[in-house]
Amino acid sequence: MNILENTLKSIKPVSEEEGRKAKLFWDSLAHPPGSLGELEEMTVRLAKIKGLDNLKIDKKITAVFCADNGVYAEKITSQPQITTFLLAEIMHTGRTGLGAVSKWAGSSIRVYDVGMIKTSERKDVINKKIKCGTENIAQGSAMSREDCIRMIETGIEAAFTIADEGFDIAGIGELGICNTTTTAAVLAGLCGVDPELTVGRGASTTQAMYELKIKTVKKAIEINAPKKGDAVDCILKVGGFDIAAMCGCYIGLAARGIPAVIDGYISGLAALCAVNLNPLVRDYLFASHKSEEKGAKICTAELGLEPILGMKMRLGEGSGCPFLFKMLEGAIFTMQNMGKFTETMIDGADLVDIRV
């Protein structure tokens, strides 16, 4: 039995009892029940994962999986492919979007090369690639099944390292020119929806490029015929190494009981693939923000998760994750520092629970 099968089988359900205890604790605090909305809901969900007595996210990290895509040959973006490598090179300097936000949030970054066209000499860009990019999905499969499974397992191993190093929570991000194209293709295949509903503008496309991008995804679906409802088949046929690795990372984090934060569209699609492989993964996920990419709404709807923040972001990289780290920290602090009804002259029995 391989690493993927073993890990999928090892994922345990979250504790509904710990969630019930967290809700009752909130209801004992001096405020109208449920009036802090998502702040309460986030901590209840976190308690299900970590336990009410272990609500902390002191040690935070965003894992960034970087890979290039053969579909770049279809000329569907104005950005040069080397951009993936150039951004990976400066990710730890604080000069990228994720880098700056992570500095502010006090969270770490870990960068993985899972398929860039150029290999970094930096020790903090961890080389885990098996190939320098995927094949062109408009001409055939992105990768072999063997390579797909291997890359999913690379993500699992990255998650295990994060858990072993004592991180309380992890965000999942990516870098990869044309990966909104592969994401749109995987989502269309996995959910059986028209590519016109999944293809967005991405990072940098003219109107002509956008129209070509839709045609390219339709062509990829027609040529490769990814199986609806089969995440592995969809990734290997029309996806990317970054998507495969992110999918694996979500699975590995769930197996180790670590909550995972979804960034935007690509990160969300990888999460959907992980949930497709084991539905228990869903209860370990937190969606950070509402991506402006067209297909992102389909991902979150399929996951049944409502993103917490609505900031019209579409950067990727994992840039939404540190913002949610801080929101979660704020929610936990509020929960642990509010006074109880028993410490005030307010009678909680006078309040109507409008959640009912």
Disulfide bonds with the S-S distance in Angstrom:
none
